[in-house]
Amino acid sequence: MITPLKALRKNRFKTSLIFVSMSVSIAAIFLISAISGGVVSMYSAMLKTDGDIIVTQKGIADTFFSDINRSLNDTVMNMVGVKESSVLILGAAPVDTLPIVGIYGVSENRFKSYSLKQGSIPSQGEVMLGSKIYETLKHPKTVTLSKKEFRVSGVFKSRIGFEDGGVVMNLVDAGELFHKSASIFLVSLNDLSQSDAVLKEVNLLSSEIEAKTTENFIDSYNQFKIIKTSSDVIGAMAFLMGILGIVSMMSMVVSDRKAEFGIMRSIGLSSSTIIFKLLSETLIIALAAYAVALGTSFGILELIENADKFQGYINGEITVTLMINVLIVSVVMALVGTFLPAFYASRIDPMSLIQRGGA
């Protein structure tokens, strides 16, 4: 009996088609999941840098729309259990030739979170640039935000793509630029066990604000839910397209090898043996396609991360969990897509298979 590897080499053209189809589908699932996970991970990391508790305007859909009274932060700073509280204004605007860039207005105690490569932290009328945008704009001395020119006081490096491709300024300038007092407070605690008491006290300050632990905020953040849902839907479509591609290719393979299957049936081999043989062949292709798709995905994500066009805002993250999940999905896709053609081949009368195969 022909082994799975020999059968694959014997039908090289169709094997190649199945391999390419599966590789593209698996790579699509990898990239969709990795990019959506990377966006969520970057924004989450930015919020977690100095915050055990996040304070925003109550009922807002996005932190960029939040506007809370900056003066409340002084009260928060003096609460029992609070180690430090930073104020941020989050916004976005065109910067010189770039159509949209993240802008971050921060309180003085937040500047220590940025690792300066050169220059100094910004005073009024100044900004500091992330290293990515600094390189993209070819080392500018000044930048223009909303028709107002700011001097570049320094350059910082951040592992978070949103910040490394963004602009940081002081609260006064950001408040004038975006016409708001503050977007969020990032509150760090001396002891996480005090979070419930601090949350209760902060929420009593005003009916217009809402305080949550960072973990709860991230879990309930609407934008993250939208990104995750969109990723799941597109990933499911890639999965279904992969199955349909495998079914189509395997149907042609079965049609070409009817004589072979007829001989196998005529010498007494069971239907389950034929099904197992075809499943084994496709499983080998799936594992090879998975390895190629994984390597290709890492390469594409590296290119995207370093492309000036994306300003560092797209940073895919392929975790061990994602690799295991996609491996399982790849195997399931291969087996499900192969089973129907294999079952069909195993059920046809042996003499009919031989006659048709010899026709």
Buried (B, 14 or more C-beta within 10 A) or exposed (E): EBEBEEBBEEBEEBBEBBBBBBBBBBBBBBBBBBBBBBBBBBBBBBBBBBBBBBBBBBEBEEBBEBBBEBEBBEBBBEBEBBEBBBBBBBBBBEBBEBEEBBBBBBBEBBBEBBEBBEBEBBEEBBBBBBBBBBBBBEEBEEBBBEEEEBEBBBBBBBEBBBBBBBBBBBBEBBBBBBEBBBBBBBBBBEEEEBBEEBBEBBBEBBEEBBBBBBEBBBEEBEBBEEBBEEBEEBBEBBBEBBBEBBBBBBBBBBEBBBBBBBBBBEEEBEBEEBBBBBBBBBBBBBBBBBBBBBEBBBEBBEEBBEEEEBBBBBBBBBEEEBBEEBBEBBBEBBBBBBBBBBBBBBEBEBEEBBEEBEE
